[in-house]
Amino acid sequence: MRGVREVPALPGRKELRAGPAAWTFRPRVVAVPIAGAALLVLVAALNIGKGSSHIEVLDVLRTLLGGGDRRESGIIFDLRLPRTLAGVLVGAAFGLAGAIFQTIARNPLASPDILGVTWGAGVGAVAVIVVGGYRGQVSGAAAEIGVPLAALIGGLVAGLLLYGLSWRRGIDGYRMVLVGIGLSAIGYNVVYWLLTVGDVDDAARATTWIVGNLADVGWESVGPVALALALLAPVTLGCAHLMDGLQFGDETARGLGIRVDAARGTLLLLAAALAAVATAAAGPITFVALATPQIAMRLARTARPPLAGSMVVGALLIVGADLTVRMVAPDLPVGVLTAILGAPYLIYLFARSRRSEVRA
């Protein structure tokens, strides 16, 4: 018998049957990314159409689907699409990375910018931009490859340090956050020290990148993050069952047959890589990875951050923030707006965590 029917033993779930095979799913977990993707298309089209030569949403969509005249095609594909597409990819990568970190740490405060991974990637990228540029060793195509590669290495090193320093017969979420804050402070100060040893022009470009900016993003920045998502997102989605087990604690996960240390280490490296390539593309856009998984979790009403929902909400958050910046203050980097909006949310999380400890 084919069709979709309710599963009485599992409230909130449905079962999809196709002959002898059956799959259970939560309708809201499926609906959130679908509805978010539809809204993302609309916001992205608005962002692409915004500019000195305004293009209507329907004209943007028609041009993206192969229509439109030569003038509109040139404006959209050569000038505006890279910025918006980078925002979509970077937001998805940050959202997915944040969902992984918060799941393995079982702490809503865990995100790559707070845990030091983003600033580890920043150290690698700024070193190439400033030191390499100053010495004349990095230019052209080499710079396009070197910056993402250096950011990836820096983010992975920071992730390994985070795991090694946080592990004491298992991972405690609050210990991971405390260690991550220390690593973030170190990375932050190393980045600003690097700015003092390079050429003034290179340091100025790096400073603009540090605050998180999509204004100067081109197709060369879209490629690495698109490739990383194409490779890492399917692997991460395939590890969803591991995250389902890890959320119940180490002993329960071991009882389910999960090799806890190997699973947590693999997931942490995946999250660090995603955060690193996103940082390399647009800079350390803060608080997106922190807030996105919690928003997606509340929309989907799940016990842990949903992976697909976090990706879509992250993309929507960055593209929406970029559109807001372009409408209100065109010279303001998008990272400044996300920081302004994210700081009160971080304070709220700290206050809520403190109240939970007092009640316990």
C-alpha positions as CSV (number, residue, x, y, z in Angstrom):
1,M,0.0,0.0,0.0
2,R,1.3,3.4,-0.9
3,G,0.7,6.8,0.7
4,V,1.4,8.9,3.7
5,R,-0.1,8.1,7.0
6,E,0.3,9.1,10.7
7,V,2.4,6.9,13.0
8,P,0.4,6.6,16.2
9,A,3.5,5.6,18.3
10,L,5.5,8.6,17.2
11,P,3.5,11.9,17.6
12,G,4.5,14.6,15.2
13,R,5.9,12.1,12.6
14,K,4.6,10.7,9.4
15,E,5.4,7.5,7.6
16,L,6.0,7.3,3.9
17,R,5.5,3.8,2.5
18,A,6.5,2.5,-1.0
19,G,5.8,-1.2,-1.1
20,P,7.8,-3.0,1.6
21,A,9.9,0.0,2.3
22,A,8.9,2.8,4.8
23,W,10.5,6.0,6.0
24,T,9.4,8.2,8.9
25,F,9.9,12.0,8.9
26,R,8.7,15.1,10.7
27,P,6.6,17.3,8.5
28,R,7.9,20.5,10.0
29,V,11.5,19.4,9.5
30,V,10.7,19.1,5.8
31,A,8.5,22.2,5.6
32,V,11.0,24.6,7.1
33,P,13.8,24.3,4.5
34,I,11.2,24.2,1.6
35,A,9.4,27.4,2.8
36,G,12.8,29.0,3.7
37,A,14.2,28.2,0.2
38,A,11.1,29.8,-1.4
39,L,11.6,32.9,0.7
40,L,15.3,32.9,-0.1
41,V,14.6,33.0,-3.8
42,L,12.5,36.1,-3.3
43,V,15.0,37.9,-1.1
44,A,17.9,36.9,-3.4
45,A,16.0,38.3,-6.4
46,L,15.3,41.6,-4.5
47,N,19.0,41.8,-3.6
48,I,20.1,41.2,-7.1
49,G,17.7,43.8,-8.5
50,K,18.9,46.4,-6.0
51,G,21.4,48.9,-7.3
52,S,22.0,52.1,-9.3
53,S,20.1,50.4,-12.2
54,H,17.1,48.9,-10.5
55,I,15.8,45.6,-12.0
56,E,12.3,44.3,-11.0
57,V,12.1,40.9,-9.3
58,L,10.3,39.2,-12.2
59,D,12.9,40.5,-14.6
60,V,15.7,39.1,-12.4
61,L,14.1,35.7,-12.2
62,R,13.5,35.7,-16.0
63,T,17.1,36.6,-16.7
64,L,18.4,33.9,-14.3
65,L,16.2,31.4,-16.1
66,G,17.8,32.3,-19.5
67,G,15.6,35.2,-20.6
68,G,16.2,39.0,-20.3
69,D,18.1,41.3,-22.6
70,R,21.9,41.6,-22.9
71,R,22.1,44.6,-20.7
72,E,20.3,43.0,-17.8
73,S,22.2,39.7,-18.2
74,G,25.5,41.6,-18.0
75,I,24.5,43.5,-14.9
76,I,23.1,40.4,-13.1
77,F,25.7,37.8,-14.0
78,D,28.8,39.9,-14.1
79,L,28.2,42.3,-11.2
80,R,25.4,41.3,-8.8
81,L,24.9,37.6,-8.9
82,P,28.3,36.7,-7.4
83,R,27.6,38.9,-4.3
84,T,24.2,37.3,-3.6
85,L,25.3,33.8,-4.5
86,A,28.3,34.1,-2.1
87,G,25.9,35.3,0.6
88,V,23.7,32.2,0.1
89,L,26.7,29.8,0.1
90,V,28.4,31.5,3.1
91,G,25.2,31.6,5.1
92,A,24.5,27.9,4.4
93,A,28.1,27.0,5.4
94,F,27.9,29.0,8.6
95,G,24.5,27.6,9.4
96,L,25.6,24.0,8.9
97,A,28.8,24.5,10.9
98,G,26.9,26.1,13.8
99,A,24.4,23.2,13.8
100,I,27.2,20.7,14.1
101,F,29.1,22.6,16.9
102,Q,25.9,23.1,18.9
103,T,25.0,19.4,18.6
104,I,28.3,17.9,19.5
105,A,28.8,20.4,22.4
106,R,25.1,20.2,23.4
107,N,25.4,23.9,24.1
108,P,23.6,26.8,22.2
109,L,26.6,29.0,22.8
110,A,28.8,26.8,20.6
111,S,29.5,28.4,17.3
112,P,32.7,28.8,15.2
113,D,33.1,32.5,15.9
114,I,32.9,32.0,19.7
115,L,34.9,28.8,19.6
116,G,37.9,30.3,17.8
117,V,37.6,28.4,14.5
118,T,36.5,31.5,12.6
119,W,39.5,33.5,13.9
120,G,41.8,30.6,13.2
121,A,40.7,30.8,9.6
122,G,41.2,34.5,9.8
123,V,44.8,34.1,10.9
124,G,45.5,32.0,7.9
125,A,43.7,34.2,5.4
126,V,45.2,37.5,6.8
127,A,48.7,36.0,6.8
128,V,48.4,35.4,3.0
129,I,46.7,38.8,2.3
130,V,49.1,40.9,4.4
131,V,52.4,39.1,4.8
132,G,52.3,37.3,1.4
133,G,51.1,40.4,-0.4
134,Y,53.8,42.5,1.3
135,R,56.6,40.2,0.2
136,G,55.2,40.0,-3.3
137,Q,54.8,36.3,-3.1
138,V,51.1,36.0,-3.6
139,S,49.2,37.6,-6.5
140,G,46.7,36.8,-9.2
141,A,45.5,33.2,-9.4
142,A,47.9,32.2,-6.6
143,A,46.1,34.5,-4.3
144,E,42.7,33.1,-5.3
145,I,43.9,29.6,-4.3
146,G,46.1,30.7,-1.4
147,V,43.6,32.6,0.7
148,P,41.0,29.9,0.9
149,L,43.6,27.2,1.4
150,A,45.3,29.2,4.2
151,A,41.9,29.9,5.8
152,L,41.0,26.2,5.6
153,I,44.3,25.2,7.3
154,G,43.9,27.8,10.0
155,G,40.4,26.8,10.7
156,L,41.3,23.1,10.9
157,V,44.3,23.8,13.2
158,A,42.0,25.8,15.5
159,G,39.4,23.0,15.4
160,L,42.0,20.4,16.4
161,L,43.3,22.7,19.2
162,L,39.7,23.2,20.4
163,Y,39.1,19.4,20.5
164,G,42.4,18.6,22.1
165,L,42.1,21.2,24.9
166,S,38.5,20.5,25.6
167,W,38.6,16.8,25.8
168,R,38.8,15.3,29.4
169,R,37.3,11.8,29.2
170,G,34.7,13.3,26.9
171,I,33.6,16.7,25.8
172,D,31.7,19.1,28.1
173,G,29.9,21.8,26.3
174,Y,30.8,24.6,28.8
175,R,34.4,23.6,28.9
176,M,34.5,23.7,25.1
177,V,33.0,27.2,25.1
178,L,35.5,28.5,27.6
179,V,38.4,27.0,25.7
180,G,37.0,28.4,22.5
181,I,36.7,31.9,23.9
182,G,40.4,31.7,24.8
183,L,41.4,30.5,21.3
184,S,39.2,33.2,19.8
185,A,41.0,35.9,21.8
186,I,44.4,34.6,20.7
187,G,43.3,34.4,17.0
188,Y,41.8,37.9,17.2
189,N,45.0,39.4,18.5
190,V,47.2,37.6,16.1
191,V,45.1,38.9,13.2
192,Y,45.5,42.5,14.3
193,W,49.2,42.0,14.9
194,L,49.6,40.7,11.3
195,L,47.9,44.0,10.2
196,T,50.8,45.9,11.7
197,V,53.6,44.1,9.8
198,G,52.2,44.4,6.3
199,D,51.9,47.0,3.6
200,V,49.3,49.8,4.3
201,D,47.2,48.9,1.3
202,D,47.2,45.2,2.0
203,A,46.3,45.9,5.7
204,A,43.4,48.1,4.6
205,R,42.0,45.4,2.3
206,A,42.4,42.8,5.1
207,T,40.7,45.2,7.6
208,T,37.7,45.4,5.3
209,W,37.6,41.7,5.0
210,I,37.9,41.2,8.8
211,V,34.5,42.8,9.6
212,G,32.7,40.5,7.1
213,N,31.9,42.1,3.8
214,L,30.2,40.9,0.6
215,A,30.7,44.1,-1.4
216,D,33.9,43.1,-3.1
217,V,33.1,39.4,-3.5
218,G,33.5,38.1,-7.1
219,W,33.2,34.7,-8.9
220,E,36.7,33.8,-7.6
221,S,35.3,33.7,-4.1
222,V,32.2,31.8,-4.9
223,G,34.0,28.7,-6.3
224,P,35.8,27.5,-3.2
225,V,32.9,27.8,-0.9
226,A,30.6,26.2,-3.5
227,L,33.0,23.3,-3.9
228,A,33.4,22.9,-0.1
229,L,29.6,22.7,0.3
230,A,29.2,20.3,-2.5
231,L,31.7,18.0,-0.9
232,L,31.1,18.5,2.8
233,A,27.3,19.0,3.0
234,P,26.4,15.5,1.8
235,V,28.9,13.9,4.1
236,T,27.5,15.9,7.0
237,L,23.9,15.1,6.2
238,G,25.0,11.5,6.0
239,C,26.3,11.8,9.6
240,A,22.9,13.0,10.9
241,H,22.3,9.6,12.7
242,L,25.6,10.2,14.6
243,M,24.4,13.6,15.8
244,D,21.0,12.1,16.8
245,G,22.9,9.7,19.1
246,L,25.4,12.2,20.5
247,Q,22.7,14.6,21.7
248,F,21.8,12.0,24.4
249,G,25.2,11.9,26.0
250,D,28.3,9.8,25.6
251,E,27.1,6.7,27.5
252,T,23.8,6.5,25.6
253,A,25.6,7.0,22.3
254,R,28.1,4.2,23.1
255,G,25.1,2.0,24.0
256,L,23.8,2.7,20.5
257,G,27.0,1.5,19.0
258,I,28.5,4.9,18.1
259,R,32.3,5.4,18.5
260,V,31.9,8.6,20.3
261,D,35.4,10.1,20.1
262,A,35.8,9.3,16.4
263,A,32.4,10.6,15.6
264,R,32.8,13.8,17.5
265,G,36.3,14.4,16.1
266,T,35.1,13.8,12.5
267,L,32.1,16.1,12.9
268,L,34.2,18.8,14.5
269,L,36.6,18.7,11.6
270,L,33.7,18.9,9.1
271,A,32.3,22.0,11.0
272,A,35.7,23.6,11.1
273,A,36.2,23.2,7.4
274,L,32.8,24.6,6.6
275,A,33.4,27.6,8.8
276,A,36.9,28.1,7.4
277,V,35.9,28.3,3.7
278,A,33.0,30.5,4.5
279,T,35.3,32.9,6.4
280,A,37.7,32.9,3.5
281,A,35.0,33.9,1.1
282,A,33.4,36.8,3.0
283,G,35.3,37.3,6.2
284,P,34.2,36.3,9.8
285,I,30.6,37.3,9.6
286,T,29.8,37.0,13.3
287,F,26.7,35.5,15.1
288,V,25.2,33.9,12.0
289,A,26.4,30.4,13.0
290,L,25.3,31.2,16.6
291,A,21.7,32.2,16.0
292,T,20.8,30.3,12.8
293,P,20.7,26.8,14.3
294,Q,18.6,27.9,17.3
295,I,16.1,29.7,15.0
296,A,15.8,26.6,12.7
297,M,15.4,24.4,15.7
298,R,12.5,26.4,17.1
299,L,10.8,26.6,13.7
300,A,11.1,22.9,13.1
301,R,10.4,22.0,16.8
302,T,13.2,19.5,17.0
303,A,15.4,18.4,19.9
304,R,18.6,19.5,18.1
305,P,19.4,21.9,15.3
306,P,18.1,20.5,12.0
307,L,20.9,20.5,9.4
308,A,19.0,21.4,6.2
309,G,16.9,24.0,8.0
310,S,20.0,25.6,9.5
311,M,21.6,25.9,6.0
312,V,18.5,27.6,4.5
313,V,18.0,29.9,7.5
314,G,21.7,30.8,7.5
315,A,21.6,31.7,3.8
316,L,18.4,33.7,4.3
317,L,19.8,35.6,7.3
318,I,23.0,36.7,5.4
319,V,21.2,37.6,2.1
320,G,18.5,39.4,4.1
321,A,21.1,41.3,6.1
322,D,22.9,42.2,2.9
323,L,19.7,43.5,1.4
324,T,19.0,45.6,4.5
325,V,22.5,47.1,4.5
326,R,22.2,48.1,0.8
327,M,18.9,49.7,1.4
328,V,19.8,51.6,4.6
329,A,23.5,52.1,4.6
330,P,25.3,51.0,1.4
331,D,28.8,51.5,2.8
332,L,28.2,49.4,5.9
333,P,29.7,45.9,5.8
334,V,27.1,43.1,6.4
335,G,29.2,41.7,9.3
336,V,28.6,44.9,11.2
337,L,24.8,44.5,11.0
338,T,24.9,40.8,12.0
339,A,27.1,41.7,15.0
340,I,24.6,44.5,16.1
341,L,21.7,42.0,15.8
342,G,23.6,39.1,17.3
343,A,25.1,40.7,20.4
344,P,21.7,41.0,22.2
345,Y,20.9,37.4,21.3
346,L,24.2,36.3,22.8
347,I,23.4,38.1,26.0
348,Y,20.0,36.5,26.0
349,L,21.6,33.0,25.7
350,F,24.0,33.7,28.6
351,A,21.1,34.9,30.8
352,R,18.9,31.9,29.9
353,S,21.8,29.5,30.6
354,R,22.4,31.2,34.0
355,R,18.7,30.9,34.9
356,S,18.8,27.2,34.0
357,E,21.8,26.7,36.3
358,V,20.0,28.5,39.2
359,R,16.9,26.3,38.8
360,A,19.0,23.2,38.7
